[in-house]
Amino acid sequence: MKIIVTKLTAGAGVRDVMTFFKAGLKRRFPLPLRAEPKVENCQIIRIVDDDGGPEEFIAVLNVSPEKEALRAIQRLNRTQLKGRLVEVRQYRYRSSRNDRRSRRYPVANEHERRADDRRRPNLKFERQTGPARIEAMDNFRRTYGY
């Protein structure tokens, strides 16, 4: 299941998000025969507005199994990460077919349009480092002590 973490600080890295989320996945009473929940992938995306708006940081994580991911969402939503309240929710892919903002019928006249269109046309997205390399380095450090 894909999960999105919004309202991150600029200083939050992939390692911070993963440790934050792994704390939410930790079971209080672990059972020996159950599969351990894990974060498969994590990306931090920096959103920059060319019109001079503030930059935003979000994280997208792949978590399995789905039941544990939903439990972690409930535990971690509206909690603090590096001194700032973050929002954690399920990621929903939006395409042209399921976009409720798209107009299926033409507008009769210009007066029926919204006065202020809230979409931001000049956004740039930049991805930051992924977790696979970080986890590999952690395993290397644990094994060899570097």
CORPE-V968124 format. One record per residue. N is the residue number from 1. RES is the residue in three letters. PSI is psi in whole degrees, 0 to 359 (NA if undefined). Layout:
n=N res=RES psi=PSI
n=N res=RES psi=PSI
This chain:
n=1 res=MET psi=139
n=2 res=LYS psi=138
n=3 res=ILE psi=142
n=4 res=ILE psi=136
n=5 res=VAL psi=118
n=6 res=THR psi=169
n=7 res=LYS psi=39
n=8 res=LEU psi=155
n=9 res=THR psi=163
n=10 res=ALA psi=333
n=11 res=GLY psi=356
n=12 res=ALA psi=125
n=13 res=GLY psi=180
n=14 res=VAL psi=318
n=15 res=ARG psi=319
n=16 res=ASP psi=316
n=17 res=VAL psi=318
n=18 res=MET psi=318
n=19 res=THR psi=323
n=20 res=PHE psi=314
n=21 res=PHE psi=325
n=22 res=LYS psi=328
n=23 res=ALA psi=325
n=24 res=GLY psi=334
n=25 res=LEU psi=343
n=26 res=LYS psi=130
n=27 res=ARG psi=147
n=28 res=ARG psi=321
n=29 res=PHE psi=88
n=30 res=PRO psi=137
n=31 res=LEU psi=140
n=32 res=PRO psi=334
n=33 res=LEU psi=354
n=34 res=ARG psi=148
n=35 res=ALA psi=139
n=36 res=GLU psi=129
n=37 res=PRO psi=146
n=38 res=LYS psi=154
n=39 res=VAL psi=115
n=40 res=GLU psi=325
n=41 res=ASN psi=148
n=42 res=CYS psi=132
n=43 res=GLN psi=138
n=44 res=ILE psi=131
n=45 res=ILE psi=127
n=46 res=ARG psi=125
n=47 res=ILE psi=120
n=48 res=VAL psi=130
n=49 res=ASP psi=119
n=50 res=ASP psi=343
n=51 res=ASP psi=10
n=52 res=GLY psi=7
n=53 res=GLY psi=169
n=54 res=PRO psi=153
n=55 res=GLU psi=149
n=56 res=GLU psi=153
n=57 res=PHE psi=130
n=58 res=ILE psi=159
n=59 res=ALA psi=140
n=60 res=VAL psi=126
n=61 res=LEU psi=146
n=62 res=ASN psi=123
n=63 res=VAL psi=139
n=64 res=SER psi=150
n=65 res=PRO psi=166
n=66 res=GLU psi=322
n=67 res=LYS psi=318
n=68 res=GLU psi=326
n=69 res=ALA psi=318
n=70 res=LEU psi=322
n=71 res=ARG psi=320
n=72 res=ALA psi=324
n=73 res=ILE psi=315
n=74 res=GLN psi=321
n=75 res=ARG psi=322
n=76 res=LEU psi=345
n=77 res=ASN psi=134
n=78 res=ARG psi=40
n=79 res=THR psi=171
n=80 res=GLN psi=138
n=81 res=LEU psi=115
n=82 res=LYS psi=43
n=83 res=GLY psi=10
n=84 res=ARG psi=139
n=85 res=LEU psi=129
n=86 res=VAL psi=157
n=87 res=GLU psi=131
n=88 res=VAL psi=127
n=89 res=ARG psi=170
n=90 res=GLN psi=137
n=91 res=TYR psi=132
n=92 res=ARG psi=121
n=93 res=TYR psi=130
n=94 res=ARG psi=121
n=95 res=SER psi=178
n=96 res=SER psi=336
n=97 res=ARG psi=326
n=98 res=ASN psi=18
n=99 res=ASP psi=114
n=100 res=ARG psi=349
n=101 res=ARG psi=345
n=102 res=SER psi=148
n=103 res=ARG psi=121
n=104 res=ARG psi=337
n=105 res=TYR psi=143
n=106 res=PRO psi=150
n=107 res=VAL psi=135
n=108 res=ALA psi=312
n=109 res=ASN psi=171
n=110 res=GLU psi=340
n=111 res=HIS psi=341
n=112 res=GLU psi=347
n=113 res=ARG psi=158
n=114 res=ARG psi=146
n=115 res=ALA psi=323
n=116 res=ASP psi=106
n=117 res=ASP psi=121
n=118 res=ARG psi=357
n=119 res=ARG psi=144
n=120 res=ARG psi=111
n=121 res=PRO psi=338
n=122 res=ASN psi=56
n=123 res=LEU psi=142
n=124 res=LYS psi=140
n=125 res=PHE psi=131
n=126 res=GLU psi=125
n=127 res=ARG psi=146
n=128 res=GLN psi=183
n=129 res=THR psi=150
n=130 res=GLY psi=165
n=131 res=PRO psi=341
n=132 res=ALA psi=318
n=133 res=ARG psi=322
n=134 res=ILE psi=316
n=135 res=GLU psi=323
n=136 res=ALA psi=320
n=137 res=MET psi=322
n=138 res=ASP psi=316
n=139 res=ASN psi=320
n=140 res=PHE psi=316
n=141 res=ARG psi=319
n=142 res=ARG psi=320
n=143 res=THR psi=313
n=144 res=TYR psi=355
n=145 res=GLY psi=25
n=146 res=TYR psi=NA
